[in-house]
Amino acid sequence: MKHTMKSKTKLFLRGVLLVLFAGLFGLYVYLRSAEVLSPSQIDWLTSTLIAHRGVHDNENGTPENTLAAFKSAIDHGLIIELDVQSTKDDRIVVVHDDDLERLLGLAGKVKEYTYDEIIQRKILNSDQTIPLLSDVLDLIDGKVPVLIEIKNDQEVGEFESRVAQILEDYEGRFAVIAFNPYTLRWFRDNAPDIVRGQISGHYKVSEEDKLKGKKPRVWYERFMLSNLLVNFESRPNFIVYEIKDTSVARIRWFKELNVPLLGYTIDNQEEYDQVKGYYDNLIVNTVDLD
């Protein structure tokens, strides 16, 4: 009888452990799950390399995220990646940096200036100004696909809605991408036909950014975001992940999601050669690649 009771106890404990394991595995799958699209909906995403902020040369008159840089990308037949933010007067402009010091020599953030104030300054001593998203889309006009990074770490809703309104009548191929999973959740709920991509990485803060007052995320936020464990909110159709310090094992782990995996950002031939076989496509800062 004693032996029988021990056997039953062991069997019961094994069953409990199995249920716990199955539950944890199910939770893990749920947290990082993605929304898979048909090839016809997303094949364009891997058709050619992606020009990071257009084909630009900040030193020679074709600055990043300008009409000149986007025209050059079109001429090269590349997919365009760009960034959007909101001005003080709620205009949607194409610019990467939160503040305007590097590009325009202005103190303060994009959201602290009106559009008319911003375009009084040329970018990096060129003849280019920060453009409106609507003007950029008019230039591209479906000639090449576009990835639009929504830069919003504040309250989600109003900004995303204004971007969606601009995109509503655009007939070219495009997708929205964001670090913020709740931005993508907004598009998932309010504009589900728009293809969306989750950007992620290791969330390390550079020394330069620390000097500007940027603080690193708390450890559990970094863990959840870097491991794509907030996908249950965004349900992305593809992933955009940092190539630096990302192992082959981690890349393979992400590819288990069965959605396209893009890598960012390639600066030279050596980096390109190291990773080109592992990602479905790459975001590049140079077009001089073999």
N, C-alpha and C positions, 0 to 999 in steps of 0.2 A: 504493500500500500504506500509506504514511504517513497519507494523508488518511482511509483506511478505518479505521486503528487509532484515530485521533483521534475519529472518529465513533462507533466502538464504545465508547470510553472515556466520551465524553459521555453516550451512551445508558445505559451502566452506572451512571454517577453519578446520572443522573436517576431511574433505577429505585431506587437506594439511597435517595435523598431522598424519593421517593414512598412507599417502604415505611416509612421513619422517620416521615414525616408521618402516614401511616395508623395506625402504631403509637401515636404520641403522641395522635392524635385519639381512638383507641379507648380509651386509658388515661384520657383526660379524661372521656369519656362514662361509663366505668365508675366513676370516682371520685365523680362527682356524680349518679349515677342514683338514681331514686326508685322506689317500688313503687306503681303506679297501681291504685286501687280502682274498682269500678263505681259509677256515680252513686247507686244505691240504698244503698250502704254509707256514703257520705260527703256526700250532698246536704245533710244537716242542718247541716253545718259552715258553710254560707253562707246559712242561712235567715233569720238576723237578726243584728244587731250583737252583739258579745261584751263583756260587762261585766267590766272588769279588776278582779279581786278583789271582785266584786260591785258593786252600785250603792251607793257609800259616800260618806260625808261625814265626814271625820276630825275636823272642827271641831264637829259638831253631833249627836253621839251615835250615829252609824251608822258605826263604823270599818270599814276594809278587812278583808276575809277573816273576817267574823264572820257569825253566823247572821242578824243583822239586815240586813246588807248583801246576803246571799244571798236572803233573803225579799223584799227590795225588787227585786232582779233578776228573781225569779220573777214578781212583780206586774207588772213592765214587759215580761215575756215575752222576756227576753234570754238568750242563751247565757251561762253563767257560766265565768269563768277564775279559778282559785285555785292556791295554792302549798302544797306539803306538805313537811314535814321530820320528823325523828325526834327524840324527847326522849331523855333519859338512860336512861329505863326502857323504851325501844323502843315508845313510843306514837306513832302517826302523827297529827301535828297540822297544822292549816291556818294557816300564817303565812309571810310573805314574807321578812322580814329574818333573816339568820343570827344576829344578836345581838338582845337584848331591850331595849336602851337606849331606842330611839325609842318603842316601843309601850307598854312596861311600866315603864320607868325602872329596869330591872335591869341590872347589869353582867354580862357573860358571854353565851355563846351558847345557843341553844335546846337543843343536845345536852348542855349541862352541867347542865340542870335536869330534874327529874322532872315528869310531867304535873301531879301534885297541887301541886307548888310553883308551877308556872306559873299555874294557875287561881286562885291566891290573889290575884293582881293583876288589876285591870280595865284594859281597853285605853283609853288616851288619855282618862281621866276619864269614860268612858261606863259603862254597866252591863253591857257585853259582856266575855266572856273569850275566850281563844284556844280554838277548838273542835277536837274530834277530827274526822278525815276521816269516820269512820263516822257521826257525828252530823249532819254536813253532808249526806251522801248520804241519810240518813233524812229530812231536811227537804226536799231537792230531789225525791226520790222519782220521778224520771222526768218531772217537769213541764216542765223545760227541759234542753237538753244541757249537758254540763260538759267543760271542758278542765282537766286536772289536771297542773300543772307539777311535775315531780319534781326537787327541788333537791338534787343530790348531786354534789359534785366530789371525792368520796373514792372508796374502793374500791367497785366496783359489784357488786351481787348480793343481799346480805342485805336492805338497805333496799327495793330494788325488789321483792323477793319478798314482803315484808310488805304493801306497797301492793297488789300483785297479788292477794293473798289477800283483802283487803278488797273489791276490785273484782269478785271472782269471782262473787258472787251478785247484784251490782247489775244491774238490768234496764233502767235508763235508757240513753240515748245518751251516750257519753262517749269521750274520747280522752286519751292521755297525751302530754305535750310535755316537752321538755328541751333545755337547751343542750348537755349532755353526750351525744355520739353513742353512747358505750358504754352509757349507761343505756338508750337506745332499742334498741341491739343486744341487750341482755338481754331486753327485751320481745319483740323479733323472734324470738329463739331459744326463749324459755320461755313466752310468751303471744302467739303470732302473730295471734290473732283480735282483739286489742286494737288499735284504730287509733292510730297514733303520728305525732307531728309534730316536726320538727326546728326548734328556735329558733336564730336566729343574728342577727348584726348586725356592727357595726364593732369591737367589743371595745375601746372606749376606756374608760379608767379615769378617773372624775371626780376633781376635786381633793379633794372630801369623802372619797371612798373611799381616796385616797392617804394622807390624814391618818390614816385608820384602819388603815393598814398594808397595804392591798391593792396588789399589784404587777401591772403589766400583763403579759400573756402575751408570750412571745418572738415575734419577727416572723414566723417560719415557721408557728407555731401560729395566729396571727391570720390569716395568709394562707389557710391551709387551711380554717379554720373559717368565716371570713367569706365565702369563695367556695364553700362547701358541698362541699368536696373530701374530706370524710370521710363523705359519704352512703353510700359503699360499705359502711360498718359499720352504719349505722342503717337504711338503705333506708326513708326516711320516706314516709308516705302524703300528707303535706302539709308546707308550709314556713311558719314564722312568722318574719317578718323585720322588723328595725328600720326605721321610716320616716324617721327623721332622717338627713339627708345621703345618702340612697339615691337615685341618679339614675333617670330613666325608663328609660334604656338597661339599667341593671342589673336593674330590675324585669322588663323584657321578657326578659332573659337567663334569669332564674329561672323565668319562666313557660314557657320551653321544656321544662321538666321534665314538663309536662302533669299536674301535681297542683295542688290549691288553694294559693294564696299569700295568707297573712294578714299584715296590717301591724300593728305595735305602736309606740307607744301614742298615741292621739288625745286631746288635752287640751282642744280648743276647736273652734269652728265653722270658723275659718280653716284649721286643719290638715286638718280633714275635707274641706273643699272642694278643697284642693290635691291630695289623693291618692285620693279615693273612687272615681274611675274606673279606677284602675290595679290595685288589689288585689281579690281575690275576696271578702274580708271584712276587717273592722277590729276591733281590740281598743281599747275606748274607756274613758276615765275620766269621761266625762260623757254624760248621756242627752239633754241639751238641744241636739239636732242636727236640722237640717232636711234 
